[in-house]
Amino acid sequence: MAKKKGNRVVIKLKSAESGHVYWSEKNRKNDTGRLEIRRYDPTLRKHVVYKEEK
């Protein structure tokens, strides 16, 4: 079975201060720009900015 191409894509969120990475999904239709979120970084043990990478 072939999987249809939808609006949701898997993205990689990388910490701005360390090398830690989160994987998430986003809707390509609603969020056209790059995502930038504050999330918890377990290597630094604090909340930092995570930016979407290609």
N, C-alpha and C positions, 0 to 999 in steps of 0.2 A: 504494500500500500504506500502510495506517495503522500507525503505530508504537504498540505496546502500552505502557501506562503501568506502569513498573516501580518498584522501590524505590530505584534510584539516581537522584540529582539532581545537577545542576551547581551548585557553590557558589562564591562569591567570597570569597577570603581577603585582607583588607586589613591592611597593616602598622600597628602601633600608633604608630610613631614617624615614618613618612613616608607618602607617598601611593602607594607601590608596591603592586601587586595581583597575586596568584596566582589562577588558576582551577583548580579541582579537582572531584572527584566524591566523594560520600559516600553510604552506604547509609542511607536514611531510617528503616528499620526498626531497625537496630542502634545508630545514633547519633541519638537524638531531640533532644538539646540542641545548643547552639551549639558549634562546634569552635574550639579555641584551640591553636595549634601554634607552636613556635619554628622559624623558617626563615631562610634567608639573604636579606638585603636588599641588592641590588646598588647601590642609591643611597647607602646608608650604609656599605656594605662590612663588615657585621657581622651576626650572628644576632640577630633580634628576635622578639617575639611577634606572630603574625598571628591576627586574630580573624575569624570568619565574619560576613559581612554579608548582608543580605537583598537 
